[in-house]
Structures are given as C-alpha cells and as structure tokens.
Amino acid sequence: IRVLASSVMFGLGHRYQGWAGVIATGTIGIMLGVVYLRTRRNLWPVIVCHGLIDTVALLAIYWNRTELLFPTVG
C-alpha cells in the first residue's frame, strides 16, 4: 500500500503534464517502487532508471519525436 500511496503522490507531482502525465508517471512510480523493494531497498537502481527515463524523454523532445512519449490511439 505504501508503494501505491507514494506512486499517487509521484504522479500528482507531475500534474503540470495533464492527466495523461499524472497516469504515466504514477505508473512509472509503481514500477520504480517495485524495483526499490525487489532490490532490498537499494535506491541506486531507482535513481538510474529514473535518469534513463528522463534522458529518453528529453532526447525525444529534442529530436521532435514526442509521439514516442504520447502515442495516439487509432
């Protein structure tokens, strides 16, 4: 339940991205929380994963490939 609660807070912290951003980052928060627990509360894998996610997102924005971040349905 703590992972879920922290993931909701993580998602809400990104509400400037709109509801899609809240849901996406909340989901990522759940995954990072699971990684944290699976690695016996080692924060380094979570830091590295978060850095990789941010790097990929920034490169997609830089190269004008935002469809990789926000795919359209249909």
C-alpha positions as CSV (number, residue, x, y, z in Angstrom):
1,I,0.0,0.0,0.0
2,R,3.0,2.3,0.6
3,V,4.2,1.9,-3.0
4,L,0.7,2.8,-4.2
5,A,0.5,5.8,-2.0
6,S,3.9,7.1,-3.0
7,S,3.1,6.4,-6.7
8,V,-0.1,8.5,-6.4
9,M,1.9,11.4,-4.9
10,F,4.6,11.0,-7.6
11,G,2.0,11.1,-10.3
12,L,0.3,14.1,-8.8
13,G,3.6,15.9,-8.6
14,H,3.6,15.8,-12.4
15,R,0.1,17.2,-12.8
16,Y,1.5,20.1,-14.9
17,Q,1.8,17.4,-17.6
18,G,-2.0,16.9,-17.6
19,W,-3.9,13.8,-16.6
20,A,-2.0,11.6,-19.1
21,G,1.2,12.7,-17.4
22,V,-0.2,12.0,-14.0
23,I,-1.2,8.5,-15.0
24,A,2.0,7.8,-16.9
25,T,4.3,9.0,-14.0
26,G,2.1,7.3,-11.4
27,T,2.5,4.0,-13.3
28,I,6.3,4.6,-13.6
29,G,6.2,5.3,-9.8
30,I,4.7,1.9,-9.1
31,M,7.3,0.2,-11.3
32,L,10.1,2.2,-9.5
33,G,8.6,1.3,-6.1
34,V,8.7,-2.4,-7.0
35,V,12.3,-2.1,-8.2
36,Y,13.1,-0.4,-4.9
37,L,11.5,-3.2,-2.9
38,R,13.0,-6.0,-5.1
39,T,16.5,-4.7,-4.7
40,R,16.2,-4.8,-0.9
41,R,15.6,-1.0,-0.6
42,N,18.6,-0.1,-2.7
43,L,17.9,3.4,-4.1
44,W,20.6,3.4,-6.8
45,P,18.7,1.2,-9.3
46,V,15.7,3.5,-9.0
47,I,17.9,6.6,-9.5
48,V,19.5,5.1,-12.6
49,C,16.1,4.0,-14.0
50,H,14.6,7.5,-13.4
51,G,17.6,9.1,-15.1
52,L,17.3,6.8,-18.1
53,I,13.6,7.6,-18.4
54,D,14.2,11.4,-18.2
55,T,17.1,11.1,-20.7
56,V,15.0,9.2,-23.3
57,A,12.1,11.8,-22.8
58,L,14.4,14.8,-23.3
59,L,16.0,13.2,-26.4
60,A,12.6,12.6,-27.8
61,I,11.6,16.2,-27.2
62,Y,14.9,17.5,-28.6
63,W,14.5,15.4,-31.8
64,N,10.9,16.4,-32.1
65,R,9.7,12.8,-31.6
66,T,7.1,13.5,-29.0
67,E,4.8,10.8,-30.5
68,L,7.2,8.3,-28.7
69,L,6.1,9.9,-25.4
70,F,2.4,10.5,-26.2
71,P,1.3,7.8,-28.6
72,T,-2.1,8.4,-30.3
73,V,-4.8,5.7,-30.3
74,G,-6.2,4.8,-33.7
